[in-house]
């Protein structure tokens, strides 16, 4: 339940877990074991998420509006696993922006219509989002993979292309992946951005400004 005891506990766990993985990353970097630890982290992400995707696609569970891994949070865990395994700068940048802005917003105002803990839907939602955010913190402050303006441009383009693809797919399938075709039923920041399609434009502008602000601290000492 949003803003109930379990929600508040998990919000606190975000901070505690983020600090823990940053400390772990720094210690492993000093010890020379960072590649091993990062890849174990990637395996944990895949081991948690893939069975849940398969479960959601079983005939008894199939729902075209929910079973496909097309929400941004679904793509985010895939990006996090790839970024952890490879530490490829563009993948890490994409995870940085998605994991530190979109993922926290989803956790603050969760679009979760399911029983409280320990229901499978509850564990899936929170486990997926927590792992993505922790992976972003681990790679950025623990491992030391920093975003730059090239990564910023890449993240903006990928996100815009994804949103456009979801608009087309939603129109064809009658779905609402990414909440780009209509707002979620639960309260969210989108409620402050006007009706459709205006909230998409407002969200894009706000997102690009926020991401630029998140890029600037890492690049302010670079020569023009």
Secondary structure, 3 states (H helix, E strand, C coil): CCCCHHHHHHHHHHHHHHHHHHHHHHHHHHHCCHHHHHHHHHHHHHHHHHHHHHHHCCCCCCCCCCCCCCCHHHHHHHHHHHHHHHCCHHHHHHHHHHHHHHHHHHHHCCCCCCCCCCCHHHHHHHHHHHHHHHHHHHHHHHHCCCCCHHHHHHHHHHHHHHHHHHHHHHHHHCCCHHHCCCCCCCCCHHHHCCCCCHHHHHHHHHHHHHHHHHHHHHHCCCCC
